[in-house]
Amino acid sequence: MNRLTRLLALGLLVTWLSHVASGDEYTVAAQYYQTEQWREAVEAFVKVISARPPHPLRVDAEYYLAESLVQLAEYERAAARFKSFAEAHRAHPLAARALFRSAESLYFAQQTIQAERGFRDFIDAHPDDALNEHALPYLGFLQFAGANPAAAESTLSDAVRRYPLGVHAQTCRMRLVELTLADNRPQDAAAQLADLKAAQPQIVTEPAWMYWQGVTLLKQNESAAAIRWLEQVADLQRDVSTDELAARAIFAIAEHHRQAGRSDVALARYRQLLTRQSNGDRAELATLRIGQILIEQKHYEEAAQELSAWRQTHATLRQSGAFLRTLADALAGRGDHAEAIETLEVVLQDEHRTTMTSTERAVTLYRQAQSLLALDHNKQADEVLSRIRTSSLPKALLARIEYARAEASMRLLDLRSAELSLAEALAAVRHDSTFADRIRWKQIDLLTRRTQINAASDIWRNWEPHKNGVWFYRASLRQLTALLEAAEDWHGAEQLYSRAFQTLSEDDDRAECLLGVSRCLRKTAGDAAAAPTLIEFAQLFPAHEGAPDALLAAADAYRIADKNSLALSAYQRFLQHYPDEKQAWRAAWGTAVLLEQDNPAQAADVLVKALAKPCPTDAVARLLYRLAWNLDRIGQREAALAAYQKLQAAGDTTPYWADATYRLAQRAFQRGDYRDAMQEIEKLLSRNADDNDIRIRPYALFLKAQIAMAQSRWQDGRQVLEALLSQQLPASLQVAVQLATADCAYRSADFPASRQRLESLNDAGLPITEEQRRWIDLRLAQIEADEGDWESCLQVIAKLLPQTESQTTRVELLLLMARSLTATDREADALLVIHEAKRIATDQDSALTAEVHWALGELLLHKQAYAEALESYSAIRVEVVPELYDKACLRAAACHVALGQIELASELFRRVATTGHDDSVRETAAKQLEQLRVELRSVPEPELPVSWQSDPPEPATTDTTRP
């Protein structure tokens, strides 16, 4: 028995003792009551009440009969007995208690309205009665359950204030916390829980306190601490007293994770709840949540299966509109639109039997129409949508209905109706709504179908997308720009891309916009105009896969537009940020091209670094060619030669093979290796010419002629050059070929042909340099001399000398002047001119200096100044001009003979006869030696001077062509 029942039993005992002499019936009933034999007590008390004559304790028996009925859980009968007792015996000591017990019995019988009225009557009639410790909490609980939070809070607060240590005080405080949280006052709820903890420290171990502490912290956004408290409640062992709280805690945890976007965690928690509480409103809501999450995750099959299973086992769900609509969503999601329509039809058929608001009906019809649209039953969908009463619907729902109507109209080709529906849908939602973005997207799609591109662009330009509506904004942008670019409206497309770049926040979207802007600028203003945008793109989005290509494209555009500093900066940025990209070689090549004019060494360094990394074969050839060219410029001839050899070794499929082969031939020619030079030239000329060979072949033929000229094969060289002149040549090469042809004719003593060629050059208007013009004049003067017109020759020389700054040319002119003066018997003047030429010719290793020594020796020999002549002839060195050296040796030998130095003369004749560089010279030397021996009859050979003892070094050749 509870405390109240035990007190009543004690009161009954006192009453019985005071009336024990009154009879046995009441005694029997009291004994049954004390021994908790409630049904026997009821029967015994009924007998006392119905006894005739009336039993003295009949009134008491009426009261205890009601108490016995309470113990038998017959609350409604007990309530009626208590109520009649209180009304009939207002002066009885138990009357107030009976009034309270009447309300309490109704409370236990869940007759909430009557119970609330009963407690209110008791409190009003007995405001100071001790039973208010129970009555006030009960009344507050009923008000709380009856959705009267203000009254509940007032009543429960009064109960706590009056009975702070009462039986129900803790429960009252918990209800107050719940009410405070429901009123969205988490700070006040936290204060209430803190007060309760301060008054009862042990309360923190109570499941109810822990639960409300967790919920309060959740409301305060202290989720980590909140979940810790709720987890403690959720983990309570299975117990009747804790199952409800544990279920509530699990549900709160699940809801928190769902709202935080952790749908998988929430799904597991909802399932955990169903294992703990499989029935009731909370279980049904958890089931609904499971279905909604599975639908959000697009697990439509699983959602449909689970919801269908719950519908079969829980009869209440068969009439739940929310549940059936969710099931229909799952069925529609898995593609079973026909079954979804049937499920929604069940909801509509139960409309009159169940409470369904106009909004719920509209939602049901709307979803039915969506499934009809999915089945392409467009006319039926339009009819269903027209049945929806739109006057009092929420705007968000109205917008979706109108949007669906627009979809149906578009499919039925009623574009005007679709346009009106979309306008109404847009007017029904706020401008920052994600759904508003979807509507604008559909409007633009509709306008583009009607080829109203400008109107669609206007809508897009005034569009400020919601953060969750960016997909629609982006989709419309792509649709419009594609149409504008297809129509070549590059300016319009550029405007859209520029605005989108300012509006969108995702890097991928903004990068795409910048690329679009650059594409439009390239079409309207050229590559160089698009380059700044490409540079900006690469700077803002260096990790984008298109950044390297954009940077290279910008650099190439700048280089082509001669904006070299900008191009160089872009190439260098590429090499800094993308050194391992496949296209890095292109940046290196571009950098070298821009650097090589002013800094070929740095250009070569860039190319060497690029070649150290893997790159395509054709790229290697391109880089090697540029490297060789720059190495040439900085004087690293051997390194350049190695690069050309690598290019040639790469095979003749590379476009640089012909150029490399030509360069190798040129190097061999420059070092006097005419045989190797000719072999390389023949390789080049013997193969089928491609475009690159055609460019190189004229230069190769010219080099072939130069080789012949260097070997004094003037006719061979002339033949090649005259064949070359029949081709279309670059102006600079044509001048060089003309000059070389004239030189070959001159060397072959065909002076008229040489003169004609040189004079025609003056009249052809070709780009002749000043140095070349002076050479022409010099050669014409030489022709005058060779033809014996010495005075004309002297006149030309007198004209040229004041204009000539080149020391080499001045020496040549002076030599020619000395020759002319000698021919006209002015040897003294000639000697002065030769000495002036000797003073100017300071380079002892040059062929021209050797000619000065020869000319001076010839004059001195003619004047019979043998010693001085011998000195001049001895100054000519074999390694400079081998052929002239042989002649100088013969002249020196003649000087020795004249001076009586027969032994020295014999040695010189013998040396030339043995090592001379020409057959005729060797033959002449041998004859001279034999003649000298005959005359002297075997004269002994003395030792030679030291300067003639050693063998001469190997001859070195020099490029003897001037132009």
Buried (B, 14 or more C-beta within 10 A) or exposed (E): EEEBBEEBBEBBBEBBEEBEEBBEBBBBBBBBBBEEBBEBBBBBBBBBBEBEEEBBBBBBBBBBBBBBBBBEEBBBBBBBBBBBBBEEBEEBEBBBBBBBBBBBBBBBBEBBEBBBBBBBBBBEBBEEBEBBBBBBBBBBBBBBEEEBBEBBBEBBBBBBEEBEEBEBBBBBBBBBBBBBBEEEBBEBBBBBBEEBBEEBEEBEEBBBBBBBBBBBBBBBEBBEBBBBBBBBBBEBEEEEEBBBBBBBBBBBBBBBBBEEEBBEBBBEBBBBBBEBBEEEEBBBBBBBBBBBBBBBEEBBBBBBBBBBEBBEEBEEBEEBBBBBBBBBBBBBBBEBBBBBBBBBBBBBEBEEEEEBEEEBBBBBBBBBBBBBBBBEBBEBBBEBBEEBEBEEBEEEBBBBBBBBBBBBBBBBEBBEBBBBBBBBBBEBBEEEBBBBBBBBBBBBBBBBEEEBBEBBBEBBEEBEBBEEBBEBBBBBBEBBBEBBBEEEBBEBBBBBBBBBBEBBEEEEBBBBBBBBBBBBBBBEEEBBBBBBBBBBBBEBBEEBEBBBBBBBBBBBBBBEBEBBEBBBBBBBBBBEBBEEBEBBBBBBBBBBBBBBEEBBBBBBBBBBEBBEEEBEEBBBBBBBBBBBBBBBBBEBEEBBBBBBBBBBEBEBEBBBBBBBBBBBBBBBBEBBBBEBBBBBBBBBBEEEEBEBBEBBBBBBBBBBBBBBBBBEBBEBBBBBBBEBEEEEBEEEBBBBBBBBBBBBBBBBEBBEBBBEBBEEBEEEEBEBEEBBEBBBBBBBBBBBBBEEBBEBBBBBBEEBEEEBEEEBBBBBBBBBBBBBBBBBEBBEBBBBBBBBBBEBBEEEEBEBBBBBBBBBBBBBBEEEBBEBBBBBBBBBBBBBBBBBBBBBBBBBBBBBBBBEBBBBBBBBBBBBBEBBBBEEBBEBBBEBBEEBBEEEEEEEEEEBEEEBEEEBEEBEBBEBBBB
